[in-house]
Amino acid sequence: MSQEGTLRVSHFHAQVGRRKFAARAESLPPEEAEERMVRYLERVPRYARAVMSLGGLKANTEAEIRALARQMLMFAIKPA
């Protein structure tokens, strides 16, 4: 999947529980997306697999996670 011409930063309002705040979404380069996916799976493997299954995705090894991350457009959500 090509990421050329994709949105790099977008501002919006987010809500987590009762807390509302201004936020921004930044698209991640493929290399960073890979690293974040691998760390996420290492940190919370059961939850990560459950979330992936909601989207019909399955990956068990680090190589599979990296391949999957390269095919996805991922964003980091941060307070604005």
Backbone torsions as a table, in degrees:
resi	resn	phi	psi	omega
1	MET	NA	129.5	178.4
2	SER	-83.1	138.5	178.0
3	GLN	-105.3	10.9	178.7
4	GLU	-66.3	138.2	177.4
5	GLY	75.5	10.1	179.1
6	THR	-82.5	158.3	178.9
7	LEU	-67.2	127.3	-178.7
8	ARG	-91.2	-39.2	179.2
9	VAL	-141.2	134.2	177.5
10	SER	-135.5	135.6	179.2
11	HIS	-103.1	141.9	-179.1
12	PHE	-160.1	175.6	176.0
13	HIS	-103.6	134.7	-178.8
14	ALA	-121.8	160.2	175.7
15	GLN	-139.8	129.1	174.7
16	VAL	-124.7	109.7	-172.8
17	GLY	64.1	-127.9	178.2
18	ARG	-89.6	-10.4	-175.8
19	ARG	-82.3	123.3	176.2
20	LYS	-111.5	140.8	-178.1
21	PHE	-158.5	157.1	173.6
22	ALA	-74.6	139.4	-177.5
23	ALA	-138.8	168.7	175.2
24	ARG	-139.1	148.1	176.6
25	ALA	-114.1	128.8	178.1
26	GLU	-119.3	128.2	178.0
27	SER	-70.2	141.2	-178.2
28	LEU	-96.3	139.7	172.8
29	PRO	-65.0	152.7	-176.2
30	PRO	-52.6	-38.6	-178.3
31	GLU	-64.7	-41.9	179.7
32	GLU	-70.8	-37.2	177.1
33	ALA	-60.1	-42.5	177.8
34	GLU	-58.8	-50.4	-177.3
35	GLU	-61.9	-42.0	-179.3
36	ARG	-66.8	-39.1	178.4
37	MET	-64.6	-43.5	179.8
38	VAL	-62.9	-46.1	179.4
39	ARG	-62.4	-40.3	179.6
40	TYR	-62.4	-45.3	179.7
41	LEU	-65.3	-35.8	177.9
42	GLU	-69.0	-37.8	-175.3
43	ARG	-75.2	-44.5	-177.2
44	VAL	-137.1	70.8	-171.6
45	PRO	-60.5	-43.4	-177.6
46	ARG	-66.9	-43.3	179.5
47	TYR	-66.7	-42.6	-179.7
48	ALA	-59.9	-44.3	179.2
49	ARG	-66.0	-36.9	178.2
50	ALA	-64.3	-43.3	179.0
51	VAL	-64.6	-43.5	178.7
52	MET	-61.5	-39.7	-178.2
53	SER	-65.4	-28.8	175.8
54	LEU	-60.0	-31.8	178.4
55	GLY	-95.8	9.6	179.8
56	GLY	74.8	20.9	-177.7
57	LEU	-103.6	147.9	178.4
58	LYS	-144.3	130.0	176.7
59	ALA	-153.3	134.6	-178.2
60	ASN	-116.8	-30.3	-177.3
61	THR	-105.6	164.1	177.3
62	GLU	-60.6	-39.2	179.3
63	ALA	-62.9	-40.1	178.0
64	GLU	-66.9	-39.0	177.7
65	ILE	-62.8	-45.6	-179.7
66	ARG	-63.3	-41.6	178.6
67	ALA	-63.7	-41.6	178.6
68	LEU	-63.7	-45.0	-179.4
69	ALA	-62.6	-34.1	178.7
70	ARG	-66.9	-24.1	-178.3
71	GLN	-90.1	-10.5	-174.9
72	MET	-104.6	153.7	170.2
73	LEU	-99.0	113.0	-176.3
74	MET	-112.9	148.8	-179.5
75	PHE	-124.1	149.1	170.3
76	ALA	-102.5	126.1	178.6
77	ILE	-100.3	126.0	-176.9
78	LYS	-137.2	153.3	173.1
79	PRO	-60.9	143.4	-179.3
80	ALA	-76.8	NA	NA
